[in-house]
């Protein structure tokens, strides 16, 4: 349970960067319920705002993960992720501030795309490091929004999507496989989804590198509807339970 952040955000949100019409708008809000085995373990929310940064429009995304009242007696989780990205889906600033039991981390990224450089500020250790980054790099939250701007209409089973992500002091070449399309039942009704298989590192949290499955709405919004993950002890499931101010309607049957 201590590693919820990797499932709630590090997996749910670590996807691909590709440009087309923006699939989101100011004020969008999503909420997910997290199940560990058969227990309601916590919730995750995503909120998007339009703001001004240095005289230009940016999107400010806020992701939160927190434990339920019952699971907090075992492990109290209070995670905050924030990113600011421009209209070209380039992240400008990223904050990861997580508290999970006795584990505490507070880092901030400042992106300098023109210099292919990233400044990482560790607010707890009070130190600053610089890293070389490739073009098109994403942080773990901005990548989620970049994914939603891809044209998925031509994707077919067996196709792969790849993206460079910066996480915990390293550049990761993230890879995701298209498993196909499927209609799934939700609390809102049945919905058409694109089924994805993100490849993750086995041994630390997940049982194997194919432990994750993500169902994304197969429409203009492309929001995660459901996530399932096999971890070292048991399994985790996340389901969409609330949504507001989507740019496009979701077509539930």
C-alpha atoms as a printed R data frame, in Angstrom:
    type eleno elety resid chain resno       x      y       z
1   ATOM     1    CA   UNK     A     1   0.000  0.000   0.000
2   ATOM     2    CA   UNK     A     2   2.955  2.285   0.524
3   ATOM     3    CA   UNK     A     3   3.541  2.453  -3.226
4   ATOM     4    CA   UNK     A     4   0.135  3.808  -4.278
5   ATOM     5    CA   UNK     A     5   1.780  6.813  -5.892
6   ATOM     6    CA   UNK     A     6   3.356  4.592  -8.548
7   ATOM     7    CA   UNK     A     7  -0.039  3.216  -9.489
8   ATOM     8    CA   UNK     A     8  -2.156  6.328  -9.039
9   ATOM     9    CA   UNK     A     9   0.143  8.647 -10.904
10  ATOM    10    CA   UNK     A    10   3.408  7.071 -11.923
11  ATOM    11    CA   UNK     A    11   1.480  4.528 -13.985
12  ATOM    12    CA   UNK     A    12  -1.854  6.110 -14.581
13  ATOM    13    CA   UNK     A    13  -0.226  9.252 -15.703
14  ATOM    14    CA   UNK     A    14   3.090  8.173 -17.355
15  ATOM    15    CA   UNK     A    15   2.062  8.000 -20.985
16  ATOM    16    CA   UNK     A    16   2.963  9.571 -24.334
17  ATOM    17    CA   UNK     A    17   3.487 13.035 -25.868
18  ATOM    18    CA   UNK     A    18   1.944 13.717 -29.273
19  ATOM    19    CA   UNK     A    19   0.262 16.869 -30.600
20  ATOM    20    CA   UNK     A    20  -3.145 17.546 -32.163
21  ATOM    21    CA   UNK     A    21  -6.232 19.435 -30.933
22  ATOM    22    CA   UNK     A    22  -6.306 19.708 -27.155
23  ATOM    23    CA   UNK     A    23  -8.598 17.127 -25.590
24  ATOM    24    CA   UNK     A    24  -9.168 19.015 -22.321
25  ATOM    25    CA   UNK     A    25 -10.218 22.413 -21.054
26  ATOM    26    CA   UNK     A    26 -10.065 24.706 -18.047
27  ATOM    27    CA   UNK     A    27 -11.942 23.327 -15.046
28  ATOM    28    CA   UNK     A    28 -11.785 19.632 -15.890
29  ATOM    29    CA   UNK     A    29 -12.025 17.380 -12.821
30  ATOM    30    CA   UNK     A    30 -11.683 13.597 -12.458
31  ATOM    31    CA   UNK     A    31 -11.964 11.422  -9.364
32  ATOM    32    CA   UNK     A    32 -11.016  7.758  -8.895
33  ATOM    33    CA   UNK     A    33 -11.665  5.224  -6.160
34  ATOM    34    CA   UNK     A    34  -8.746  2.913  -5.359
35  ATOM    35    CA   UNK     A    35  -9.343 -0.686  -4.250
36  ATOM    36    CA   UNK     A    36  -6.689 -2.867  -2.628
37  ATOM    37    CA   UNK     A    37  -7.953 -6.447  -2.738
38  ATOM    38    CA   UNK     A    38 -11.636 -5.864  -1.794
39  ATOM    39    CA   UNK     A    39 -11.069 -2.788   0.385
40  ATOM    40    CA   UNK     A    40 -11.661  0.864  -0.451
41  ATOM    41    CA   UNK     A    41  -8.084  1.998   0.067
42  ATOM    42    CA   UNK     A    42  -8.219  5.602  -1.080
43  ATOM    43    CA   UNK     A    43  -8.953  8.154  -3.783
44  ATOM    44    CA   UNK     A    44  -7.145 10.047  -6.525
45  ATOM    45    CA   UNK     A    45  -8.221 13.322  -8.145
46  ATOM    46    CA   UNK     A    46  -7.058 15.307 -11.162
47  ATOM    47    CA   UNK     A    47  -7.921 18.955 -11.676
48  ATOM    48    CA   UNK     A    48  -6.931 21.250 -14.556
49  ATOM    49    CA   UNK     A    49  -6.762 25.043 -14.575
50  ATOM    50    CA   UNK     A    50  -5.707 27.672 -17.105
51  ATOM    51    CA   UNK     A    51  -3.160 30.137 -15.713
52  ATOM    52    CA   UNK     A    52  -0.623 32.739 -16.810
53  ATOM    53    CA   UNK     A    53   3.098 32.062 -16.497
54  ATOM    54    CA   UNK     A    54   5.545 34.695 -17.687
55  ATOM    55    CA   UNK     A    55   2.960 36.343 -19.902
56  ATOM    56    CA   UNK     A    56   1.768 33.197 -21.683
57  ATOM    57    CA   UNK     A    57  -1.055 30.739 -21.170
58  ATOM    58    CA   UNK     A    58  -0.263 27.494 -19.408
59  ATOM    59    CA   UNK     A    59  -2.279 24.644 -17.989
60  ATOM    60    CA   UNK     A    60  -1.852 23.872 -14.299
61  ATOM    61    CA   UNK     A    61  -2.683 20.257 -13.454
62  ATOM    62    CA   UNK     A    62  -3.090 19.153  -9.834
63  ATOM    63    CA   UNK     A    63  -3.090 15.478  -8.938
64  ATOM    64    CA   UNK     A    64  -3.845 14.268  -5.422
65  ATOM    65    CA   UNK     A    65  -3.846 10.816  -3.859
66  ATOM    66    CA   UNK     A    66  -5.052 10.120  -0.339
67  ATOM    67    CA   UNK     A    67  -6.008  7.152   1.802
68  ATOM    68    CA   UNK     A    68  -9.533  6.375   2.979
69  ATOM    69    CA   UNK     A    69 -10.425  6.714   6.650
70  ATOM    70    CA   UNK     A    70 -10.056  2.966   7.139
71  ATOM    71    CA   UNK     A    71  -6.750  2.444   5.308
72  ATOM    72    CA   UNK     A    72  -5.245  5.558   6.929
73  ATOM    73    CA   UNK     A    73  -5.142  3.623  10.198
74  ATOM    74    CA   UNK     A    74  -2.621  1.303   8.518
75  ATOM    75    CA   UNK     A    75  -0.845  3.726   6.190
76  ATOM    76    CA   UNK     A    76  -1.730  7.415   5.988
77  ATOM    77    CA   UNK     A    77  -1.162  8.662   2.419
78  ATOM    78    CA   UNK     A    78  -1.235 12.298   1.306
79  ATOM    79    CA   UNK     A    79   0.332 12.763  -2.155
80  ATOM    80    CA   UNK     A    80   0.409 15.932  -4.243
81  ATOM    81    CA   UNK     A    81   1.582 16.237  -7.852
82  ATOM    82    CA   UNK     A    82   1.498 19.466  -9.841
83  ATOM    83    CA   UNK     A    83   2.646 20.356 -13.324
84  ATOM    84    CA   UNK     A    84   2.517 23.463 -15.478
85  ATOM    85    CA   UNK     A    85   2.694 22.875 -19.249
86  ATOM    86    CA   UNK     A    86   2.242 25.117 -22.286
87  ATOM    87    CA   UNK     A    87  -0.053 24.748 -25.284
88  ATOM    88    CA   UNK     A    88   2.619 22.655 -27.030
89  ATOM    89    CA   UNK     A    89   2.482 20.163 -24.148
90  ATOM    90    CA   UNK     A    90   5.961 21.137 -22.936
91  ATOM    91    CA   UNK     A    91   6.230 20.950 -19.130
92  ATOM    92    CA   UNK     A    92   7.600 24.109 -17.496
93  ATOM    93    CA   UNK     A    93   7.491 23.198 -13.814
94  ATOM    94    CA   UNK     A    94   6.655 20.086 -11.818
95  ATOM    95    CA   UNK     A    95   6.165 19.456  -8.088
96  ATOM    96    CA   UNK     A    96   6.040 16.092  -6.345
97  ATOM    97    CA   UNK     A    97   5.228 16.336  -2.637
98  ATOM    98    CA   UNK     A    98   4.317 13.010  -1.080
99  ATOM    99    CA   UNK     A    99   3.744 11.793   2.466
100 ATOM   100    CA   UNK     A   100   3.176  8.068   2.967
101 ATOM   101    CA   UNK     A   101   3.537  6.964   6.547
102 ATOM   102    CA   UNK     A   102   7.119  7.803   7.507
103 ATOM   103    CA   UNK     A   103   8.150  8.329   3.881
104 ATOM   104    CA   UNK     A   104   8.382 11.971   2.784
105 ATOM   105    CA   UNK     A   105   9.584 13.451  -0.503
106 ATOM   106    CA   UNK     A   106   9.366 17.016  -1.834
107 ATOM   107    CA   UNK     A   107  11.042 17.788  -5.165
108 ATOM   108    CA   UNK     A   108  10.528 20.430  -7.826
109 ATOM   109    CA   UNK     A   109  11.557 20.381 -11.509
110 ATOM   110    CA   UNK     A   110  12.269 23.509 -13.544
111 ATOM   111    CA   UNK     A   111  12.490 22.782 -17.272
112 ATOM   112    CA   UNK     A   112  14.837 24.708 -19.584
113 ATOM   113    CA   UNK     A   113  13.939 23.218 -22.956
114 ATOM   114    CA   UNK     A   114  16.072 25.599 -25.003
115 ATOM   115    CA   UNK     A   115  19.177 24.386 -23.152
116 ATOM   116    CA   UNK     A   116  17.982 20.756 -22.910
117 ATOM   117    CA   UNK     A   117  18.478 21.076 -19.188
118 ATOM   118    CA   UNK     A   118  16.390 20.269 -16.135
119 ATOM   119    CA   UNK     A   119  16.898 21.776 -12.699
120 ATOM   120    CA   UNK     A   120  15.811 19.541  -9.811
121 ATOM   121    CA   UNK     A   121  15.296 21.135  -6.410
122 ATOM   122    CA   UNK     A   122  15.119 18.834  -3.386
123 ATOM   123    CA   UNK     A   123  13.313 20.874  -0.748
124 ATOM   124    CA   UNK     A   124  13.956 18.390   2.057
125 ATOM   125    CA   UNK     A   125  17.672 17.866   1.444
126 ATOM   126    CA   UNK     A   126  18.060 21.537   0.433
127 ATOM   127    CA   UNK     A   127  20.089 20.855  -2.704
128 ATOM   128    CA   UNK     A   128  19.850 21.513  -6.434
129 ATOM   129    CA   UNK     A   129  20.967 19.234  -9.266
130 ATOM   130    CA   UNK     A   130  21.018 19.737 -13.038
131 ATOM   131    CA   UNK     A   131  20.346 17.058 -15.652
132 ATOM   132    CA   UNK     A   132  20.661 16.867 -19.424
133 ATOM   133    CA   UNK     A   133  17.288 16.078 -21.015
134 ATOM   134    CA   UNK     A   134  16.249 15.163 -24.581
135 ATOM   135    CA   UNK     A   135  13.749 17.064 -26.695
136 ATOM   136    CA   UNK     A   136  10.138 16.161 -25.985
137 ATOM   137    CA   UNK     A   137  10.742 15.087 -22.370
138 ATOM   138    CA   UNK     A   138   7.721 14.882 -20.086
139 ATOM   139    CA   UNK     A   139   7.215 14.689 -16.352
140 ATOM   140    CA   UNK     A   140   4.954 11.991 -14.960
141 ATOM   141    CA   UNK     A   141   1.862 14.233 -14.870
142 ATOM   142    CA   UNK     A   142   2.248 16.327 -18.030
143 ATOM   143    CA   UNK     A   143   2.678 13.086 -19.985
144 ATOM   144    CA   UNK     A   144  -0.883 12.078 -19.138
145 ATOM   145    CA   UNK     A   145  -2.304 15.216 -20.734
146 ATOM   146    CA   UNK     A   146   0.002 14.909 -23.735
147 ATOM   147    CA   UNK     A   147  -1.312 11.396 -24.353
148 ATOM   148    CA   UNK     A   148  -4.831 12.684 -24.661
149 ATOM   149    CA   UNK     A   149  -3.866 14.813 -27.662
150 ATOM   150    CA   UNK     A   150  -2.856 11.821 -29.753
151 ATOM   151    CA   UNK     A   151  -5.088 10.620 -32.591
152 ATOM   152    CA   UNK     A   152  -5.987  7.107 -31.441
153 ATOM   153    CA   UNK     A   153  -8.377  6.337 -34.293
154 ATOM   154    CA   UNK     A   154  -5.685  4.559 -36.319
155 ATOM   155    CA   UNK     A   155  -4.070  2.676 -33.460
156 ATOM   156    CA   UNK     A   156  -4.503 -1.073 -33.683
157 ATOM   157    CA   UNK     A   157  -3.717 -4.110 -31.580
158 ATOM   158    CA   UNK     A   158   0.012 -4.670 -31.280
159 ATOM   159    CA   UNK     A   159   1.033 -1.050 -31.902
160 ATOM   160    CA   UNK     A   160   3.451  0.597 -29.478
161 ATOM   161    CA   UNK     A   161   3.666  4.134 -28.108
162 ATOM   162    CA   UNK     A   162   6.955  5.372 -26.667
163 ATOM   163    CA   UNK     A   163   7.975  8.444 -24.670
164 ATOM   164    CA   UNK     A   164  10.906  9.831 -22.696
165 ATOM   165    CA   UNK     A   165  10.014 10.653 -19.076
166 ATOM   166    CA   UNK     A   166  12.081 12.145 -16.278
167 ATOM   167    CA   UNK     A   167  11.556 10.524 -12.887
168 ATOM   168    CA   UNK     A   168  13.698 10.239  -9.731
169 ATOM   169    CA   UNK     A   169  16.843 11.628 -11.315
170 ATOM   170    CA   UNK     A   170  16.713  9.571 -14.513
171 ATOM   171    CA   UNK     A   171  15.406  9.727 -18.051
172 ATOM   172    CA   UNK     A   172  13.201  6.689 -18.709
173 ATOM   173    CA   UNK     A   173  12.207  5.483 -22.162
174 ATOM   174    CA   UNK     A   174   8.609  4.550 -21.460
175 ATOM   175    CA   UNK     A   175   6.873  2.003 -23.683
176 ATOM   176    CA   UNK     A   176   3.187  1.096 -23.954
177 ATOM   177    CA   UNK     A   177   1.448 -1.569 -26.057
178 ATOM   178    CA   UNK     A   178  -2.033 -1.351 -27.549
179 ATOM   179    CA   UNK     A   179  -3.990 -4.479 -26.539
180 ATOM   180    CA   UNK     A   180  -7.110 -3.605 -28.504
181 ATOM   181    CA   UNK     A   181 -10.548 -2.149 -27.889
182 ATOM   182    CA   UNK     A   182 -13.236 -3.302 -25.466
183 ATOM   183    CA   UNK     A   183 -16.611 -2.197 -24.100
184 ATOM   184    CA   UNK     A   184 -16.570 -2.255 -20.291
185 ATOM   185    CA   UNK     A   185 -19.272 -1.759 -17.653
186 ATOM   186    CA   UNK     A   186 -18.922  1.223 -15.290
187 ATOM   187    CA   UNK     A   187 -21.082  2.938 -12.694
188 ATOM   188    CA   UNK     A   188 -22.175  5.312 -15.488
189 ATOM   189    CA   UNK     A   189 -23.025  2.593 -18.001
190 ATOM   190    CA   UNK     A   190 -21.115  0.769 -20.715
191 ATOM   191    CA   UNK     A   191 -18.340  2.590 -22.536
192 ATOM   192    CA   UNK     A   192 -15.976  1.877 -25.418
193 ATOM   193    CA   UNK     A   193 -12.334  1.849 -24.321
194 ATOM   194    CA   UNK     A   194  -8.848  1.542 -25.737
195 ATOM   195    CA   UNK     A   195  -6.956 -1.083 -23.724
196 ATOM   196    CA   UNK     A   196  -3.299 -0.287 -22.977
197 ATOM   197    CA   UNK     A   197  -0.390 -2.218 -21.466
198 ATOM   198    CA   UNK     A   198   2.281  0.074 -19.952
199 ATOM   199    CA   UNK     A   199   5.578 -1.744 -19.451
200 ATOM   200    CA   UNK     A   200   6.944 -1.192 -15.939
201 ATOM   201    CA   UNK     A   201   9.959 -2.287 -13.955
202 ATOM   202    CA   UNK     A   202   9.309 -5.573 -12.178
203 ATOM   203    CA   UNK     A   203  10.644 -6.497  -8.752
204 ATOM   204    CA   UNK     A   204  10.257 -3.210  -6.875
205 ATOM   205    CA   UNK     A   205   6.473 -2.851  -6.753
206 ATOM   206    CA   UNK     A   206   5.055 -4.946  -9.561
207 ATOM   207    CA   UNK     A   207   5.167 -8.704  -9.959
208 ATOM   208    CA   UNK     A   208   6.297 -8.509 -13.590
209 ATOM   209    CA   UNK     A   209   6.821 -5.964 -16.354
210 ATOM   210    CA   UNK     A   210   3.346 -6.720 -17.780
211 ATOM   211    CA   UNK     A   211   1.457 -6.271 -14.504
212 ATOM   212    CA   UNK     A   212  -0.578 -3.241 -15.598
213 ATOM   213    CA   UNK     A   213  -3.661 -2.757 -17.731
214 ATOM   214    CA   UNK     A   214  -5.299  0.607 -18.428
215 ATOM   215    CA   UNK     A   215  -8.688  1.220 -20.063
216 ATOM   216    CA   UNK     A   216  -8.923  4.689 -21.676
217 ATOM   217    CA   UNK     A   217 -12.138  6.113 -23.121
218 ATOM   218    CA   UNK     A   218 -12.042  5.553 -26.880
219 ATOM   219    CA   UNK     A   219 -13.307  9.039 -27.719
220 ATOM   220    CA   UNK     A   220 -12.042 12.617 -27.963
221 ATOM   221    CA   UNK     A   221 -11.429 12.869 -24.195
222 ATOM   222    CA   UNK     A   222  -9.190  9.795 -23.794
223 ATOM   223    CA   UNK     A   223  -9.476  9.739 -20.005
224 ATOM   224    CA   UNK     A   224  -8.552  6.672 -17.924
225 ATOM   225    CA   UNK     A   225 -11.712  4.798 -16.974
226 ATOM   226    CA   UNK     A   226 -10.129  1.859 -15.153
227 ATOM   227    CA   UNK     A   227  -6.663  0.655 -14.074
228 ATOM   228    CA   UNK     A   228  -5.653 -2.740 -12.760
229 ATOM   229    CA   UNK     A   229  -2.233 -3.645 -11.365
230 ATOM   230    CA   UNK     A   230  -0.711 -6.791  -9.922
231 ATOM   231    CA   UNK     A   231   1.725 -5.768  -7.204
232 ATOM   232    CA   UNK     A   232   4.075 -7.853  -5.080
233 ATOM   233    CA   UNK     A   233   1.336 -8.413  -2.511
234 ATOM   234    CA   UNK     A   234  -2.141 -8.565  -4.001
235 ATOM   235    CA   UNK     A   235  -3.633 -6.264  -6.608
236 ATOM   236    CA   UNK     A   236  -4.889 -2.693  -6.989
237 ATOM   237    CA   UNK     A   237  -7.819 -1.419  -9.033
238 ATOM   238    CA   UNK     A   238  -8.792  2.191  -9.780
239 ATOM   239    CA   UNK     A   239 -12.184  3.177 -11.211
240 ATOM   240    CA   UNK     A   240 -13.476  6.552 -12.377
241 ATOM   241    CA   UNK     A   241 -16.286  7.633 -10.043
242 ATOM   242    CA   UNK     A   242 -16.750 11.327 -10.898
243 ATOM   243    CA   UNK     A   243 -16.038 13.694 -13.781
244 ATOM   244    CA   UNK     A   244 -16.795 17.371 -14.449
245 ATOM   245    CA   UNK     A   245 -16.222 19.913 -17.221
246 ATOM   246    CA   UNK     A   246 -14.919 17.542 -19.880
247 ATOM   247    CA   UNK     A   247 -14.307 19.196 -23.236
248 ATOM   248    CA   UNK     A   248 -16.274 16.494 -25.045
249 ATOM   249    CA   UNK     A   249 -19.217 14.358 -23.894
250 ATOM   250    CA   UNK     A   250 -18.592 10.757 -22.913
251 ATOM   251    CA   UNK     A   251 -20.904  8.409 -24.762
252 ATOM   252    CA   UNK     A   252 -22.095  5.920 -22.187
253 ATOM   253    CA   UNK     A   253 -24.535  3.253 -23.396
